[in-house]
Amino acid sequence: MKKERAETGKVGLQHAVIRADSIRSRISIGRFAASVANVTLALALAACSGNGASDTASQSAPTARDADEVAAAAGAAASSTVPLAMSLKMNTTGITSDSQTDRFIIKYKTGSAERGSSSAVQSRLDKLASTFPARAHHLRRMGIGADVVTTERKLSSTQAKAFMRAIAADPNVQYVEPDITVSGGAVPNDPYFNDQWGLLSNLDLGQPYAGIRVANAWNTGTGAGVTIALVDNGVTSHSDLNANIAPGGSDFTFLPGPGDGTNPGRTIENPNCQVTWHGTHVAGILSAVANNGLGVAGVAPSAKVLSVRALSACNFGTMSSVVEAMVWAAGGSVPGFPINPRPAKVINASLGSSGQCSQTYQDAIDTVNGLGATVVVAAMNDNDDASNT
């Protein structure tokens, strides 16, 4: 998926980006030593408590293994050298030198306590708190089996990588990566855009541009009986779209709103941003009604579009929200949401982000393909190298 430069005059942000004062990027040796000393002291007190100690206190007392795990995490966080086995668990391509990150996706291995229980994930985060630049909290379990966690403040690029190293030091961790920001493409405002040269053929008289020759494809089919899930920022009512909008969409922005994935609205942290209506534009490309004497024609004018909202009205969202929307749209299970009664055969995501394809996205694509759906993504408009987008 490719990044998209925000249009001039638009305020693009998923969450309010708060610039924090620079703080220490490494875990100090003194702090780590104190944490180990505290663990050792707790062990000594537990050993001296005898039979009079309560069962609860005995069960919750740190163990020598706990101390070893904390030591390993602290050492990894403070180290500038990352072993190959650990680096393979970490995808840092979405972290830039000036980034501020407070959301991460962690996937634990099958069979681990953390994979089986969200509370075990929080317990692990609490146990390793002294090794992190900031305390972390479990936010939600994803449909692909990974967990979204958030830190109490935004971390610089150096701090975010230290946090990820502390997490990756756990042998039960399959991978960890930042929950990067995802944005929709720009909505064209050219006065002749409705000429739709992109659907035509440069073999036509007077047509200099190479389009997709959609008329030839229509001889084979127009999308009848196919549901296309549109993962975007919602679709508003439009006379050239309404007949082809399927009922029963959903909203994965995890923000206040109608919940049906249709209307973008202003349910965002920044109520003053410019609403882009990007999803409405993309819906028109997909399946605007044809032969009605109105507006334009979609590429698949007989298909139905299921709106699955993953971006805010400002046109920004998170990778985790996009992944949840994709899995749900294909008929997969997402915690807290009913199963989609109308699974899509095609999932369109005209979205862009930075960095290489993440393991989180790959898990989602594998899940969606396994459910019988095809994922289609946008090439975007920046002419970037596809190997790093």
N, C-alpha and C positions, 0 to 999 in steps of 0.2 A: 504494500500500500504506500502511497506516496504523499509527501507533505504538500501542502497547498499554502501559498502565501496569502495572507489575509488581504482583502480588498481595502483600498484607502477609504477611510471614513468608518470602517467597521471596528468595533471593539471586540476582539476575540479572546475570550478566556473561558476556560471550563470552571475553574474555581478562582477565587480572588488570589492572585499571586502576591504573596507578602514577602518583601525583601527583608531578610533577617540580618542583624549585625553578625559580622564574622566571629565565629567561635572556634574553639579548638577542634581540629579535624581528626586527631588521633585519641585513642583511649590512653590515658596516662598510666604509666606503670604503677604509680602510687595508688591510683584508684583501683586498679586490678588487684594489687597486693592486698589492699584493704578488704576487697570482696572475698579473696581467698581466706584471709585471716578470719573474717566474720563466719565463713563456712566452717573453718576448723574449730572456732570457738563454739559454734552451735553444735558441732559433732561431739565436742568434749562435754558440753552441758547435757546433751542427750544421753551420753554414756554414763554420766554420774547420777542421772535422775533416778535410776533403779526402778523397781516395780511400781513405785508410787506415781510415776508419770502416766499421764492419760494416753490412751491408744491414739487419739487424734494427734497429740503433739508428737508421738513417736513416728507416726506415719508421715507427717509433714516435715520432719527434720531433714535438712540437706544430708546427702550421703557423699562418700568419697567420689563416687561416679559423677555426682552433680558438680563437685569441685573440678574434676577433670574436664567436664564439658564446658564449664565456664572458662577455664584456663585456655582450652582450645579455641573457643570463640573470641576471647580477648586477644589472644596471640594473632589470630587471623585478621581481626579488625585493625590491629596496630601495624601489621606487616605491610611492607611495600612490595613484597614478592608473593605472587599468587601461584601455588602449585597447579600443574596442568589439570589434575582431577577436579580441583575446586573451580578453576576457570571455566571448565566445561559446564558447570552448573549455573554460571552467571552470564546473563546477557546485559551488558552495559552500553550497548550501542545507542540506546535512547537517552543516555545521560550526556549532556553537553557541558562544556566548561562553566557556563553561566546558569545552568539549570538549577531549579529549586524543586525538590521532590519530597512528597510526604505520603505517597501510596506505593505499595509494592505487592506483587503477586508471588506467592510461595506455593509450590506443589511438593507435598511429602510423598514418599514412596508407599506403594501399596503394602499393607501389612503393618505399617507403623501406627503407633497410638494416635499421632497427629492426623493421619489420613482418615482415621476412623471417627474422630471427634473434634469438633470445633473448640471445645473447652480445653482439650489437650494442646491445641495450638496456642491458646492464650497462656496456658501454664508454661509452655516452652518460652514464649516471649517474656513472661515475667521472670523466669529463671535466668535468662540471658540479659536482663535489663541493664546490668552494670557494664556490659560490653558494648552497648549501643550508644550512639551520639544523642539519642532521645528515646524515651520510652515508647513502646509500640503496642497497639491494640488491634485485636481481631475485628474486622469489619463485617465480612460475610463469607460464606462458602459458595463457590461457583459451581455451575453445572458440569464443568470438566474435572471436578475434584480438587481444584486448586483453591487457595484462600487469599482473599484480599485483606491486607493489613495496612494500618496507617500509623505514622509517627505523630507525636504530640506537637511537633513543629516541622516546618519545611527544612530539608537538609540540603547543604551545598553538594556539588558533584563529588567532592572528596569524601564528605560524610556519608553520602548515599552509598558509595562504593564500600566504605568501611562497614556500614550496616549490612550490606549484601554479603561481604566476606564472613562476618560473624554468623550469619544465617547459614551460608554454604558450608561452614566447617562441620555442621551436623551431618553425619553419614546418612541419616534418614531423609535428607532433603534431595529431591529430584532436580529442582531448579528454582531460581529466584531471579526476578527481573522487575524493573520499575513499571508501574501501571501508567504507561505514557499517555500523553494527550493526543487525541485523534480529532481531525477536523474534516469538514466537508469541503468539496471544491467550490470555486466561485460560481455565482449565477451570472450567465452572460446577460449583458444589457444592451447589446448591439441592436440598432433599430431594424436591421434586416435579418436578425437571427431566425425569425419565423420562416424564412425561405428554406431552412433545413437542408442546406447543401450537403451536409454530412450523410444524409440518407440517399442521396442521388448517385448518379454515375457520371464520371468524367467522359464517358462515351456519348452522353447525351449532347445534342447540338447546343452550343453556347454555354456549356457547363465546364469550367476549367478545373474544378476541384474534384479530387478523388474521394467519393463517398463509399458507403457500404453496399450500394445497389440493392436497397431493401425491397424494391418491387419484384425482383427476381425471387427473393426469399418468400415473399407473400404467395407466390405460385405454389409453394410447398405447404405453407401453413402460416397462420397469423397469431398463434398462441392460444387458441381456444382450449379450454379445460385446464390450463396451466396457472398456478398461483406463483407469483413472484413476490418474495419478501423484500421490502425496501427498508434496509437498515440505515436510518438517516435521522433528521430532526423533525419529522412529522410531515403530514400532508394536510393542507387546508382545503376547504370546500372550493371547487372550481367546476364550472359548467362543462368543460371539456375533459374532466377527469372523473366526476362523481359516479358515472355509470360503471366505471371499471375499478372502483375502490372496494376491496373485499371487507366485510365486517369482521370485527373481532381481533383487531391489532392489540399491541401491548406497549408499555412504556418501561424502559430500563435505564432511565436517567437517574432513578432513585431520588427524584425531586418532586415537590408537590405539583400535582397536575391531574388532568382527567383520567390518565392511566390507559387510554385506548390507542395511543400512538398516532393519533390523527392530527391534532392541532398543536403546533409548536408553542404558541402562547409565550408568556414572559416568566415562566416558572424557573428562574435562574437567580444566581446570587447577585448579578448585576442587572437591575431592571432598566438601565439606561442604554444597553447595547442595542445595536441595530439588528432586528430580526431579518434573517437572510431568505427564508422560505426555500432553502436549498432542496429540501425533500419534495416540495411541490414541483419544482423545476425538473428534478430527476424522474418523478412519477410521470410527468408529461413525455419525457424521452422514452420511457419504458412502454407506456400503454395509454397514451392519449387516444380518445375515441376517434375512429376514422369514419369517413363518409357520412359525417353529420353536418357538413356545411359550416363548421365552426372551428376556428383556431388551427391546430396542427394535428398531425397523425403520429402516434407512437410507433416504435419499432415492432412491438407485438400488440396491435390494437385490440385483439380479442382476449388477451390475458387479463387476469385480475391481480391487482396490486394490494398486498397486505402490508400496511404500515407498521413498522416495528421501530419505535423511537429509541435511539441510543445517544443522540446529541442534544445539547441544549439549544434554545432559540438562537443563541449567539453562534451556533454552528460548531461547538466544541464539546467533546466528551472524553471518556477514558477508554482505554483498551479493554478493561474488564467489562464495561457496559456493552461494548460492541460484541464481545465474545458471548456474553450471556444472551444478547439479542439474536445472534446467529444460531446458537444451539436451540433456543426456544422456537425460533421460526421454523426450523427443520423438524420439529416434533420431539426434541430432546427434553430431558427433565432439568429444570432449574429450580433450586430451593426457593420456596415462597411464591411460586407462580404455578397456576394450573397448566396442564399440558395443552399445547396449541391444538385445537380440534381440526385445524385446516393446515396441515404441514405444507410448506412451500417446497417446490421442486427446484426452484432457482432462488438464490439469495444474492441480491445486489448490494454492494457496499462501495459507493462512490466516495471513498474517504481517503485521507492521506495522513501519514505520520512519519516520524524520523526513525532511522536505524533499520537494521536488517529484520527480516521476518522473525518474530519472536517465537519461542517454544509455546507460549500461551496461544498465539494465533494458530500455530501448527496443530496443537491439540484440538482446537475448535474446528479447524478445517477437516481433520481426520474424523472427528465426531460427526460433523455434518455430512461428509461424504458417506460415512457408514450408515447414515439414516436415509440415504438415497437422494440427497440434494447436491446441487452444483453451486459453487461460490464464484461470483463474478465481481472483480474489483476494477477500479478506475486506474488508468495510467497517469492521471493528473496532467498538469500543464507546465511543468518546470523543466522538462528535458533532462532529468537527473538519471544517473546510473542506476539501473534497476537492481543491481546487486546490493545496493545499500539503501533501499527504500522499502 
